[in-house]
Amino acid sequence: MLTGVIEFRIDRRSGVATYLQIVQQVKQAMRLGLLNPGDRLPAAREVVEATTVNPNTVLKAYRELEREGLAEGRRGLGTFVTKSLSSEATTGDDAPLRQELSGWMRHAREDGLDVEDVDALYTAVRDEFYPAEER
């Protein structure tokens, strides 16, 4: 299956462990339908070359995805996605909620909000509807 659908971006200043950033980015790609069951994750070597992280960090991330039942390592073949986290009805490009969010984001940018403002506003509103104990 296709690989290279995901390009990892590591933020060394975020305070989030590198392996967890990889796990979170894979899950996000799965939720958005960019990675689907049967898709191969980039080989650890490819991730190391693109991000300059330690190979053991990539392997730890992939093991975590396996532990969560989201991926499966196949000896000599790579690591493959085993589940879908996407719902085309809510995350597809034409989904009404995505269209609404795109419109909101356009307005936020036009009103001069920077990415930190948007993140803060999103987090505050999300936490109203999804309290920490429910996450």
C-alpha positions in Angstrom: 0.0 0.0 0.0 0.9 3.6 -0.3 3.4 5.1 2.1 4.6 8.7 2.5 1.0 9.8 3.2 2.2 11.1 6.5 5.1 13.5 7.1 6.1 13.8 10.7 6.8 17.2 12.2 8.7 17.1 15.5 8.5 20.1 17.8 11.4 19.8 20.2 10.1 22.7 22.3 6.6 21.4 22.9 7.4 19.4 26.1 5.7 16.4 24.6 7.9 13.3 24.2 9.0 12.8 20.6 7.5 9.3 20.4 4.1 10.6 21.6 4.2 13.3 18.9 4.7 10.5 16.4 1.8 8.5 17.9 -0.5 11.6 18.0 0.3 12.5 14.3 -0.4 8.9 13.2 -3.7 9.0 15.0 -4.6 12.4 13.5 -3.8 11.1 10.0 -6.0 8.1 10.8 -8.9 10.4 12.0 -8.6 12.5 8.9 -8.7 9.4 6.6 -5.1 10.0 5.4 -4.1 6.6 6.8 -6.5 3.7 6.5 -6.4 0.0 7.3 -3.7 -1.7 5.2 -1.6 1.4 4.7 2.1 1.0 5.6 3.6 3.5 7.9 6.9 5.0 6.8 9.8 2.7 7.7 11.7 3.8 10.9 14.7 4.6 8.7 12.6 7.0 6.6 11.3 8.8 9.7 14.8 9.0 11.1 16.1 10.5 7.9 13.3 13.1 7.7 13.2 14.1 11.4 16.7 13.2 12.8 15.1 11.4 15.7 16.7 8.3 17.3 15.5 5.1 15.6 14.5 3.7 19.0 12.1 6.6 19.4 10.3 5.7 16.2 10.2 2.1 17.1 8.8 3.0 20.5 6.0 5.0 18.8 5.2 2.2 16.5 5.1 -0.3 19.4 2.7 2.0 21.2 0.4 2.1 18.2 0.6 -1.7 18.1 -0.2 -1.9 21.9 -3.3 0.2 21.2 -4.3 -2.1 18.4 -4.0 0.6 15.7 -1.0 -0.9 13.9 0.7 -4.2 13.3 4.3 -4.9 12.6 5.0 -7.5 9.9 8.5 -8.9 9.9 10.4 -7.8 6.9 7.5 -5.8 5.5 6.9 -2.9 7.9 4.2 -1.6 10.1 0.7 -1.4 8.8 -2.4 0.4 10.0 -5.0 -2.1 11.3 -8.0 0.2 12.2 -9.8 3.2 11.0 -10.3 6.2 13.2 -12.0 8.3 10.6 -15.6 9.0 10.0 -16.0 10.4 6.4 -19.2 11.9 7.5 -17.4 14.3 9.9 -13.8 14.5 8.6 -14.0 14.3 4.8 -13.3 17.4 2.8 -17.0 17.8 1.9 -18.3 17.1 5.5 -20.6 19.8 6.8 -18.7 20.1 10.1 -15.4 20.5 8.3 -16.9 23.2 6.0 -18.2 25.1 9.1 -14.9 24.8 10.8 -13.1 26.0 7.7 -15.4 29.1 7.5 -14.8 29.8 11.2 -11.1 29.5 10.7 -11.2 31.9 7.8 -13.1 34.4 9.9 -10.7 34.0 12.8 -7.7 34.7 10.5 -9.5 37.7 8.9 -10.2 39.1 12.4 -6.4 39.0 13.1 -6.2 35.9 15.4 -2.9 34.2 15.3 -2.5 30.4 15.7 -1.9 30.7 19.5 -5.1 32.7 19.9 -7.0 30.1 17.8 -5.5 27.2 19.8 -6.4 28.9 23.1 -9.9 29.6 22.0 -10.4 26.1 20.6 -9.0 24.5 23.8 -11.3 26.6 26.0 -14.4 25.8 24.1 -13.5 22.1 23.7 -13.0 21.8 27.4 -16.5 23.2 28.0 -18.0 20.4 25.9 -15.5 17.6 26.6 -14.3 17.9 30.2 -11.0 16.3 31.1 -12.7 13.4 32.9 -14.5 12.4 29.7 -11.3 12.4 27.6 
